[in-house]
Amino acid sequence: MKIAIKYFASMRDTMGKANESVDISEKSSVADLWGAVTQNPMPENTLIAVNMEYTSSEHVLNEGDEVAFFPPVTGG
């Protein structure tokens, strides 16, 4: 199934692109998607949105979903 991915802020720099489209198997989670696009572990406290709603890495994806990854936010 086809999933659209958007990367924001430092994640965009790390991935070397702002967005991409990926084919993954049915019943894949956000964590599975991350593993399909990089060999690196997902940074701790990564913010994840599926179809513009925040969710967890265990969220199961559906055909046509849009997943956004945001780097952890720190305050100061």
N, C-alpha and C positions, 0 to 999 in steps of 0.2 A: 504494500500500500504506500501511497505517496504522502510524505509529510513535509511541510514547509518549516524551515528553521530560520530564526533571526537571532543574531548575536549583538549584544550591546556593550558599549564602553570598552573596558580592557579585554573582555571576551572576544570582541570583534578583532582587536589587535592580535590576540593570541591565535585565533583561528585563521587570521589573514583574509577574512571576508565578512561582510555584513549579513549575508543570508545565503541560503542554499536550499535545494530540494533533494530529499533522500527517499529511496525506496527501502522499506523495512518490512519484516514479516508481520502478519496479523497478531494481535494480542501482545505486541511489544510495549514495554513501559518507556517512560522518559529516560530512565537509566539505561535501558537497552539502546535507545536512540543515541545517547551520548557515547556509548561504547562503539557504536557503528561509525561515528564521525571522528573519533580521536582515540589514540592509545593511552591518553593521560586520564587519571582519575578525575571525576568531577570535583572542582574545588568545594571545600566545605562551605556551607551556608550560601551556595548558589541559589539565587532566586529564579524560579521557573514559572512561566505562565503558559497555559494551553488555551488557545482561543481567547486571549486577553483576561483569563482568570488565573490567579495564583494557585499553584498546586504543588504536589510533592514529586519526587523522582519515581515513586511507585505508580503514578498515574498511568493507566493503560490508554494507549492512543487509538484513535480511529482514523480511517481514511480521510484525507483532506485536512487534518488538524494542523494548526499553526502553533509551533512551540517557540517560545522566546527564552533565552538564557541571559540573565543579568548577573554581573559579578557581585560578590558580597559587598555590602555597604558598611563603611566604618564612619564613625563620628569623631568629632574632636573639639 
